[in-house]
Amino acid sequence: MDEQTNAISVPVDYSEKGILRSGLKMNHLQLILAIEDHKQISAAADALNISQPAASRLLGEIEAILKVPLCARVARGVELTQYGETLARRARTIFLELRETAREISELKTGSGGSVSIGSVTGPALHLAVPAIRQVSTAYPGIEIDLQIENSTVLVRELLAARHDFVLGRIPDDQNRRLFNFAEIGMENVCLIVREGHPLLEKSIVSPSDLPLYDWVFQPPGTLLRRAVEDSFLSEGIPFPATIINTSSTILTVAIVCNTNAIAAVARDVATLISDNGTASGAIRILPADFHVTIRPYGLITARGRDLPPSARLLYDLILKQSTA
């Protein structure tokens, strides 16, 4: 963003506190959001393509304007104070409104049917999002839909950054649930997958004690499915696998499982799809194991205080309706 753009005052009425008159600018708001995301002044400066001294100067300007401390130093960087968190929350709303304004103007200029950006974990994407997208795109040919498939940790962070209208997933443990609206849909069934010809398929039922003998493909540490699988190992009283491959990519997970004796835990909707469409040389099978992975219910997540535009509301309502059918 150039210097002229950075000098634009935030188009929100804070006049009773004197903020607009004092000169709070867009680059100030960008900085506070970058600090919230990266937890370090230097990393925030890199994200904004400015020097660390420039970032520190901007932070000092904001604190001088608001006359409150916005950051506190902690062991590994900085964290926002309650004042900083309040400013960051409002800043996200401001940038969202600017994005929505640009989107509405673009739709008016082009005569298109609107655009929607959603995020979803893999199983619900196959079961709910894809059928809903098919119906909406058929009924409204001009609509543009962006769909990101990722784990809930990434998706909810993108939602807070106003890069998604809504998310189909779960609120991570490290997020403040008061920042979201959550419409619960249901439980997601998890199963284990292996390649065709895997040694464990010779057993009618695989016992938990057999599982640590093979490599595993896990989601990255801290993700909800990863924690659920780890909890299952602990509850069964069996050791973790000696070799673990971490990836959030479903495609890479399937590729590893197809070409090794590794085991992976995936949503049953995903396992059913890939096992039904596998080839003779790379088929995937669902492992008949007495090993239960329980993950908490998923649902539709929106940012509290943020209204969905009409095109996003249309897709949201359709997914919700399908989930209760």
C-alpha positions as CSV (number, residue, x, y, z in Angstrom):
1,M,0.0,0.0,0.0
2,D,1.5,3.4,-1.0
3,E,2.0,6.4,1.3
4,Q,-1.0,8.2,-0.1
5,T,-3.3,5.2,0.7
6,N,-1.8,4.8,4.1
7,A,-2.6,8.4,5.0
8,I,-6.4,7.8,4.6
9,S,-8.2,8.1,7.9
10,V,-10.4,5.2,8.9
11,P,-14.0,5.9,7.7
12,V,-15.6,5.1,11.1
13,D,-17.0,7.6,13.5
14,Y,-14.8,7.7,16.5
15,S,-15.3,11.4,16.8
16,E,-16.5,11.4,20.4
17,K,-13.1,9.9,21.5
18,G,-11.2,12.2,19.2
19,I,-9.6,9.3,17.3
20,L,-10.3,10.5,13.8
21,R,-9.2,14.0,14.6
22,S,-6.0,12.7,16.1
23,G,-4.9,11.0,12.9
24,L,-5.4,7.2,13.3
25,K,-4.5,5.8,9.8
26,M,-5.0,2.6,7.8
27,N,-1.3,1.7,8.3
28,H,-1.8,1.9,12.0
29,L,-4.6,-0.6,11.8
30,Q,-2.7,-2.9,9.5
31,L,0.2,-2.9,12.0
32,I,-2.0,-3.9,15.0
33,L,-3.5,-6.7,13.0
34,A,-0.1,-7.9,11.9
35,I,1.1,-7.9,15.6
36,E,-1.9,-9.9,16.6
37,D,-1.2,-12.5,13.9
38,H,2.5,-12.8,14.3
39,K,3.1,-12.0,18.0
40,Q,6.4,-10.2,17.2
41,I,7.2,-6.7,16.1
42,S,9.9,-7.9,13.7
43,A,7.6,-10.5,12.1
44,A,4.8,-7.9,11.8
45,A,7.2,-5.5,10.1
46,D,8.2,-8.2,7.7
47,A,4.6,-9.0,6.9
48,L,4.0,-5.3,6.1
49,N,7.3,-5.0,4.2
50,I,8.6,-2.2,6.5
51,S,11.6,-2.1,8.8
52,Q,11.3,-3.0,12.5
53,P,12.1,0.6,13.6
54,A,9.3,1.9,11.3
55,A,6.9,-0.6,12.9
56,S,8.0,0.4,16.4
57,R,7.5,4.1,15.5
58,L,4.0,3.3,14.1
59,L,3.1,1.5,17.3
60,G,4.3,4.4,19.4
61,E,2.1,6.7,17.3
62,I,-1.0,4.6,17.9
63,E,-0.4,4.5,21.6
64,A,0.1,8.2,21.7
65,I,-3.2,8.7,19.8
66,L,-5.2,6.4,22.1
67,K,-3.2,7.1,25.2
68,V,-3.2,3.5,26.3
69,P,-0.6,0.6,26.0
70,L,-1.5,-1.7,23.2
71,C,1.3,-4.4,23.6
72,A,3.0,-6.1,26.4
73,R,6.3,-8.0,26.1
74,V,6.2,-11.7,26.8
75,A,8.9,-14.5,26.7
76,R,8.7,-15.1,22.9
77,G,7.6,-11.7,21.6
78,V,4.6,-9.5,22.4
79,E,0.9,-9.9,23.0
80,L,-1.9,-7.4,22.8
81,T,-3.3,-5.8,25.9
82,Q,-7.1,-5.6,26.3
83,Y,-6.9,-2.2,24.6
84,G,-4.9,-3.7,21.7
85,E,-7.4,-6.6,21.4
86,T,-10.3,-4.2,21.2
87,L,-8.5,-2.1,18.5
88,A,-7.6,-5.3,16.5
89,R,-11.2,-6.6,16.6
90,R,-12.6,-3.3,15.3
91,A,-9.8,-3.0,12.7
92,R,-10.8,-6.4,11.3
93,T,-14.4,-5.2,11.0
94,I,-13.2,-2.0,9.2
95,F,-11.1,-3.9,6.7
96,L,-14.0,-6.4,6.1
97,E,-16.4,-3.5,5.4
98,L,-13.9,-2.0,2.9
99,R,-13.6,-5.4,1.3
100,E,-17.3,-5.8,1.1
101,T,-17.7,-2.3,-0.4
102,A,-15.2,-3.1,-3.1
103,R,-16.9,-6.4,-3.8
104,E,-20.4,-4.8,-4.0
105,I,-19.1,-2.1,-6.3
106,S,-17.4,-4.7,-8.5
107,E,-20.6,-6.7,-8.7
108,L,-22.6,-3.6,-9.7
109,K,-20.0,-2.7,-12.4
110,T,-19.9,-6.2,-13.9
111,G,-23.5,-7.3,-13.3
112,S,-22.2,-10.5,-11.8
113,G,-24.2,-12.6,-9.3
114,G,-21.9,-12.0,-6.4
115,S,-19.0,-13.8,-4.8
116,V,-18.5,-16.0,-1.7
117,S,-15.4,-17.2,0.1
118,I,-15.8,-20.1,2.4
119,G,-13.5,-22.6,4.2
120,S,-14.2,-26.1,5.1
121,V,-12.6,-29.2,6.6
122,T,-12.5,-32.1,4.2
123,G,-15.3,-34.3,5.2
124,P,-18.1,-31.7,5.5
125,A,-16.8,-30.1,2.2
126,L,-17.6,-33.4,0.4
127,H,-20.8,-34.1,2.2
128,L,-22.3,-30.6,2.4
129,A,-20.3,-27.8,0.7
130,V,-19.9,-29.4,-2.7
131,P,-23.6,-30.3,-3.2
132,A,-24.6,-26.8,-2.0
133,I,-22.1,-25.1,-4.4
134,R,-23.5,-27.2,-7.2
135,Q,-27.1,-26.1,-6.5
136,V,-26.1,-22.4,-6.1
137,S,-24.0,-22.3,-9.2
138,T,-26.7,-23.9,-11.3
139,A,-29.4,-21.5,-10.0
140,Y,-27.1,-18.4,-10.1
141,P,-24.7,-18.9,-13.0
142,G,-22.9,-15.6,-12.4
143,I,-21.9,-16.3,-8.8
144,E,-18.2,-16.8,-8.0
145,I,-17.3,-19.1,-5.2
146,D,-13.9,-19.6,-3.5
147,L,-13.5,-22.8,-1.4
148,Q,-10.5,-23.5,0.8
149,I,-10.0,-27.0,2.2
150,E,-7.9,-26.9,5.4
151,N,-7.9,-27.8,9.0
152,S,-10.1,-25.8,11.4
153,T,-7.1,-24.0,13.0
154,V,-6.1,-22.4,9.7
155,L,-9.7,-21.8,8.5
156,V,-10.8,-19.9,11.7
157,R,-7.7,-17.8,11.5
158,E,-8.6,-16.9,7.9
159,L,-12.2,-16.1,9.0
160,L,-10.9,-13.7,11.7
161,A,-8.7,-12.1,9.0
162,A,-11.9,-11.5,6.9
163,R,-10.7,-13.7,4.1
164,H,-13.7,-16.0,4.4
165,D,-17.4,-15.2,4.8
166,F,-18.0,-18.3,6.9
167,V,-16.3,-21.6,7.7
168,L,-17.5,-25.2,8.0
169,G,-15.5,-26.8,10.8
170,R,-14.8,-26.4,14.5
171,I,-13.6,-23.6,16.7
172,P,-10.1,-24.4,17.9
173,D,-9.4,-24.6,21.6
174,D,-7.0,-21.6,21.5
175,Q,-9.6,-19.2,20.1
176,N,-12.0,-17.0,22.1
177,R,-15.4,-18.6,21.3
178,R,-17.1,-15.3,22.0
179,L,-15.7,-14.0,18.7
180,F,-17.9,-16.4,16.8
181,N,-21.4,-17.6,16.0
182,F,-21.6,-21.4,15.8
183,A,-24.5,-23.4,14.3
184,E,-23.8,-27.0,15.2
185,I,-24.4,-29.6,12.4
186,G,-23.2,-32.9,13.8
187,M,-20.5,-35.4,14.4
188,E,-17.9,-36.4,11.8
189,N,-17.1,-40.1,11.6
190,V,-13.4,-40.8,11.5
191,C,-11.8,-44.1,10.3
192,L,-8.4,-45.5,9.5
193,I,-7.2,-46.1,5.9
194,V,-4.4,-48.2,4.5
195,R,-3.3,-49.4,1.0
196,E,-4.8,-52.4,-0.8
197,G,-2.7,-55.4,0.3
198,H,-1.7,-54.0,3.6
199,P,-0.6,-56.8,6.1
200,L,-3.3,-55.7,8.6
201,L,-6.1,-56.4,6.1
202,E,-5.5,-60.1,6.7
203,K,-7.1,-59.7,10.1
204,S,-10.9,-59.6,10.4
205,I,-10.6,-57.0,13.3
206,V,-7.4,-55.1,13.9
207,S,-6.6,-54.6,17.6
208,P,-5.2,-51.3,19.0
209,S,-1.9,-53.0,19.9
210,D,-1.2,-53.7,16.2
211,L,-1.4,-50.0,15.2
212,P,1.9,-48.6,16.6
213,L,3.9,-51.2,14.7
214,Y,3.4,-49.2,11.5
215,D,4.2,-45.7,10.3
216,W,1.4,-43.1,10.6
217,V,0.4,-40.0,8.8
218,F,-0.9,-37.3,11.2
219,Q,-2.3,-33.9,10.8
220,P,0.0,-31.1,12.1
221,P,0.5,-30.8,15.9
222,G,-2.2,-28.8,17.6
223,T,-5.0,-29.5,15.1
224,L,-8.2,-31.0,16.4
225,L,-8.0,-34.3,14.5
226,R,-4.4,-34.8,15.6
227,R,-5.4,-34.3,19.3
228,A,-8.3,-36.7,18.9
229,V,-6.0,-39.4,17.5
230,E,-3.5,-38.9,20.2
231,D,-6.2,-39.1,22.8
232,S,-7.3,-42.4,21.3
233,F,-3.7,-43.8,21.7
234,L,-3.6,-42.6,25.3
235,S,-7.0,-44.0,26.2
236,E,-6.1,-47.4,24.7
237,G,-2.8,-47.4,26.7
238,I,-0.7,-48.0,23.6
239,P,2.5,-46.2,22.6
240,F,2.6,-43.6,19.8
241,P,4.0,-44.8,16.4
242,A,7.8,-44.6,16.1
243,T,7.5,-42.8,12.8
244,I,5.0,-40.1,12.2
245,I,4.6,-38.0,9.0
246,N,2.9,-34.7,9.5
247,T,0.8,-33.1,6.8
248,S,-2.5,-31.2,6.4
249,S,-2.8,-32.3,2.8
250,T,-5.4,-35.0,2.1
251,I,-3.8,-35.6,-1.3
252,L,-0.3,-36.1,0.2
253,T,-1.8,-38.3,2.9
254,V,-3.4,-40.6,0.3
255,A,-0.2,-40.7,-1.7
256,I,1.8,-41.8,1.3
257,V,-0.7,-44.4,2.3
258,C,-0.9,-45.8,-1.2
259,N,2.8,-46.2,-1.5
260,T,3.8,-47.4,2.0
261,N,2.4,-49.4,4.9
262,A,1.5,-46.2,6.7
263,I,-1.9,-45.8,8.4
264,A,-3.9,-42.5,8.5
265,A,-7.0,-41.3,10.2
266,V,-9.4,-39.4,7.9
267,A,-13.1,-38.5,7.8
268,R,-15.2,-41.5,6.6
269,D,-16.7,-39.4,3.8
270,V,-13.1,-38.9,2.5
271,A,-12.2,-42.6,2.9
272,T,-15.4,-43.7,1.1
273,L,-14.8,-41.4,-1.8
274,I,-11.2,-42.4,-2.4
275,S,-11.8,-46.1,-1.7
276,D,-14.7,-46.2,-4.2
277,N,-12.6,-44.4,-6.8
278,G,-9.2,-46.1,-6.3
279,T,-7.4,-48.0,-9.1
280,A,-6.1,-51.5,-8.9
281,S,-2.5,-50.2,-8.5
282,G,-3.3,-47.6,-5.8
283,A,-6.5,-48.6,-4.1
284,I,-7.3,-47.4,-0.6
285,R,-9.1,-49.6,2.0
286,I,-10.8,-48.7,5.2
287,L,-9.1,-50.7,8.0
288,P,-11.5,-52.8,10.2
289,A,-9.9,-51.7,13.5
290,D,-11.2,-51.6,17.0
291,F,-9.9,-48.1,17.5
292,H,-12.3,-45.3,17.9
293,V,-11.4,-41.6,17.2
294,T,-13.9,-39.1,18.6
295,I,-13.8,-35.5,17.5
296,R,-16.2,-32.9,18.7
297,P,-19.1,-31.7,16.5
298,Y,-18.5,-29.5,13.5
299,G,-20.8,-26.7,12.3
300,L,-21.1,-23.4,10.5
301,I,-18.9,-20.7,11.9
302,T,-19.3,-16.9,11.3
303,A,-17.5,-14.0,12.9
304,R,-19.8,-12.4,15.6
305,G,-21.0,-8.9,14.7
306,R,-20.3,-9.4,11.0
307,D,-23.3,-9.7,8.6
308,L,-23.1,-12.1,5.7
309,P,-23.6,-10.5,2.2
310,P,-26.6,-11.9,0.3
311,S,-24.6,-14.3,-1.9
312,A,-22.8,-15.8,1.2
313,R,-26.1,-15.9,3.1
314,L,-27.6,-17.9,0.2
315,L,-24.9,-20.6,0.4
316,Y,-24.8,-20.6,4.2
317,D,-28.6,-21.2,4.4
318,L,-28.5,-23.9,1.8
319,I,-25.7,-25.8,3.6
320,L,-27.7,-25.5,6.9
321,K,-30.9,-26.7,5.3
322,Q,-29.1,-29.7,3.7
323,S,-27.5,-30.6,7.1
324,T,-31.0,-31.0,8.7
325,A,-32.6,-32.7,5.8
